């Protein structure tokens, strides 16, 4: 039977995926978001879909999920805007892996659009 300590001390964020990004000249790792990060991203994505002034959904998810080989984020939330200025091809490739790894389905995105 699981305990609170057992759950809180489990290493459930260790699933990393390496992605080749030729536009950036190498590889990056993509990680699973924490529950709080996913909630924040979903709120930001919902806002962006309502107000085109806040568009940057792909780069925001990429900034959350791009990490080093230990799972430590490479970008802060504040750097998402600058990341959004990078190649749409590179961001799209990373976004798709982050989306898959975090099990963000088309239905999830449709539900966000509906809110």
SULMOSUL-V113241 format. One record per residue. OMEGA is omega in degrees with one decimal (* if undefined). Layout:
omega = <OMEGA/OMEGA>
//
This chain:
omega = <178.2/174.3/176.9/179.2/179.5/179.3/-177.4/-179.5/179.2/178.7/-175.8/179.3/-172.8/-178.4/-179.7/177.9/178.4/-178.7/174.8/179.2/-175.4/178.7/179.5/175.3/178.3/-176.0/172.4/173.4/177.6/-177.5/175.0/176.2/169.4/177.7/179.6/178.8/180.0/177.7/179.4/179.4/-179.9/176.7/179.0/-180.0/177.4/178.3/-178.1/-179.5/178.0/-173.5/-175.2/176.3/-176.8/-179.8/172.7/-173.1/-177.5/-178.0/178.3/177.1/179.2/179.5/178.7/-168.7/179.2/-175.2/173.5/-176.4/176.4/-179.8/179.6/-178.9/175.8/-176.4/172.0/176.3/-178.1/-179.3/-178.6/179.8/179.1/178.0/178.5/177.8/-179.8/-176.6/176.6/177.4/179.5/179.7/179.3/179.6/-179.7/179.8/-178.5/178.1/178.8/179.1/179.4/-177.9/-179.4/178.1/172.2/-175.5/173.6/179.4/176.6/-178.9/176.9/178.2/177.2/179.0/-178.5/-178.5/*>
//
